[in-house]
Amino acid sequence: MTDISSLFRNRSRKDQLDYGLTVIVISTLCWCLWLYAKCKRRSPPLPPGPWGLPIIGNLPFLQPELHTYFQGLAKKHGPIFKLWLGAKLTIVVTSSEVAQEILKTNDIIFANHDVPAVGPVNTYGGTEIIWSPYGPKWRMLRKLCVNRILRNAMLDSSTDLRRRETRQTVRYLADQARVGSPVNLGEQIFLMMLNVVTQMLWGTTVKEEEREVVGAEFLEVIREMNDLLLVPNISDFFPVLSRFDLQGLAKRMRRPAQRMDQMFDRIINQRLGMDRDSSDGRAVDFLDVLLKVKDEEAEKTKLTMNDVKAVLMDMVLGGTDTSLHVIEFAMAELLHNPDIMKRAQQEVDKVVGKEKVVEESHISKLPYILAIMKETLRLHTVAPLLVPRRPSQTTVVGGFTIPKDSKIFINAWAIHRNPNVWENPLKFDPDRFLDMSYDFKGNDFNYLPFGSGRRICVGMAMGERVVLYNLATFLHSFDWKIPQGERVEVEEKFGIVLELKNPLVATPVLRLSDPNLYL
């Protein structure tokens, strides 16, 4: 009797296993047939793409270096293809022609960014410039930044703030040069950029003795935020689950967001305690402008204190990372190509001389330094996939249907390396930008370092000034040597912004004979 009951139980388990496998197979077939039928019903169809698994789609096959992974898929599936990342339909574009259709022809339809689930947590509900949906509020904030904060007159007025921070970094590097000590150049550039940006934002608010502490605090918070944004989030792949925050990423993001908010409150309260109408001779900074606009009673503005802090957040996060990595990649390429570095130094010496220091007024006379920056932005595109777009309605692009609310990646990194457009695309060659009229305005869709259309990067003008001025200063003030036995490997690490994979360590060597030029 025992043997019979045991046999029955074993058969029952086997039947259950067979039943489960049958359900899985049937579910898989139904899912595949449903996808196939859905694609066939569309006219035009969805873009082609690799097949994925039920429910999770292509998620298991993603590779960490998305820009190169997408470039490889484009060679197989064409310049516009689709992936299912969980429940999220993702479209990847690696063609300048298709990019033009999205960013110019259908600019309004694709004017919204695809906001990550944790994005609004550290940006005051996503109401700032980066994540805010296209509409009256976004237009007001962008107009404010372009016309009141980032216009040339305002940037000119903050020249002394930028100069002071750059000279402080030069003094530190000179001290290291005198003892022959190598420096982690990336770290020094980051600290300098953070100080430059924060000085432009609220330069005269934070007291001199507090600046180093405030800078270190911002550095810690920014790095924590960026690390959390890089974690793959179930809430992004399955938006219906976002309310549950299964990985706790939104909860974790609230901690640095609250710290950043407290720092903003502290700085703003200090400024509010000053007499902003007094003519004390201090330079006007961005916070002055923001608070003045907020105080205006014009009905069309309606700028809240949270809006002020959200714009400051945009500036801190966007202004530090992008400029940092452009300068770091440029310096790495120059160390890897000493002949190009020597030529750049000769240009700076000719324009500035060795009896003075570089000033921002010299920048317009340094076309080769500008070409180095442009080539760096081409070869090592800081935002390799730009900021993903989200169409507000279903439309047709490149002969394929692009559904409403899908996620659109534009692989600018791959477009910048297209061998049909760029001769020797993997070679670092600034000369190509001496003979070509490429600019940053997004008018040529073979060169999109800052994007194009309504959502083109608002901080282009500021970034250009900061990068060119500091790059020219580093080359004019110092020669650079690699530590004995070391090599410069210009390798990339993918992220929201592209980074140098390994720390850039080099020893500065004084170039100028007058020690007063390092003060």
C-alpha positions, 0 to 999 in steps of 0.5 A: 500500500505504501509503495502504491501511494508513493508511486502515486505521489511521484506521478503526481509531482511529475504531472505537476512538473509537466503541467508547469512546463506546458504552461510556460511553453504555451505562454511563451508561444502566445507572447511571441505570437502576440508580439508578431501579430501586433507588429504585423498589424501596424502600418508602417510596422515597428522597427526591426530588432532582436527577439527577446524573452517573455515578460523581460524582453531583451533585458538579460542580453543588455551589456554594460557599455550601452553605446557600443552594444547599441552600435553593434546591434545597429550593424545587424538590424539597421540605423533604427531598431527596437528593444523590449526592456521589460514592458518598456518599448525602446527605440535606438537611433544611430543615423544622422538622417533619422536623428534629424527627423526626430530632433528637427522635423518632429521636434515638438512630438519628441520634446519630452524627455523620458524621466527615470523613476528616481529622477523627480526625487532629487529634482523637486518633483521633476519640475526643473529644466531637464525633466520638466515636460515641454510646456509653459513652465518649461519654456519659462524656466528655459527662457529665464536661464538663457535670457537672464542667467546664461546670456553673454553679459551675465557670463562676462560679469562672472569672469572674475569668479571663474578666474579666481577658482582657476588660479587657485587650482594653478597654485595647487598644481604649481606646489605639486610641480615644485616637489615633482609630485604626480596628481590625480588630474581628474580629481583636481579638475572636478574640485575646480569645476565644482568651485567654478560652478558654485562660485558662479551660482552663489559666489559671494554668499559662502565665506572664504573659510567655508568654501572648502567644506561646502565644496566637499559636502556637495562633492559627496552628495553629487557622487551619491546621486550619480551612483544611484542614477546608474543602478538599473531600476525595475521601476523603469522597466515595469512602470506599473511597479514604480509605486512600490519602489521594489529596490528602494532606490527612490527611498535611497535617493531622498537622503542625498536630495534632502541633504542638497536641499538643506545646503540650498536652504542654508545658502539662500537664507544667507543671501536673503540675510544680506542687503541685496539692494546695497551697492557693496561692490560684489559681483552679481551671481546667478542666485541674485538673478533667480531671487530677483526674478522670483520677487517680480510680481509678473503673473507670467513668471510665478517662480517659486523657491523650489523652482529656484532650488531646482534650477540651482540643482540643474546647474550644479549637476550639469555644470560639473560633470560635463565640463569635467569629463571634456577637460579630462578626456582632452588632457588624456588625449593630449598626453597620448598625443604629445605632438598635438599638445606641443602644437597647442602650447605653441598656439597659446604661447604665441597669443598669450606670451610667457610673461602673462597668464591666460585670460578668457579674452584670449580664448577667441584667438585660440582656434586650435584649442577650440578644435581640440575641444570639438574633437574631444566632444566628437570622439568621446561624446559626453552624453553618448546617448543624449537624454532619452526622448519620449514621444507625446503621440504615435508618429512615423520616423524612418519609415517605421511606427514610433509609438507614443510614450516609447523610450528613444535613445539617439546614439550620438557617440555612434553617429560621431564615429560613422566612417561614411562621414568622418575620415579615420573616425577613431583617430584623435585629429583636431585638424578636422575641425580647422577645415570644417564649420561644425558648431555646437548649435545642433544644425548639422546632425552628424555632430550633436555633442549637445543635442539639437532642437528645443531640448538642446543643452542650455549650458553650452555657452557656459561650458564652452567658456569654462572648458576652453579657458581651463584647458588653455591655462593647463597647457600654458602653465605646465608641461605634463609627464606620465609617472615612470613605467605608466602609460596613458590609456584613453578608455571610456566608461559608460554612464549617464555621462561618459567618463575616463575609465582609469584615473588620469595621473600626471606630474605637472612641470612648470613652464613659466619662468616667473614664479609670480605667474603661479600666484 
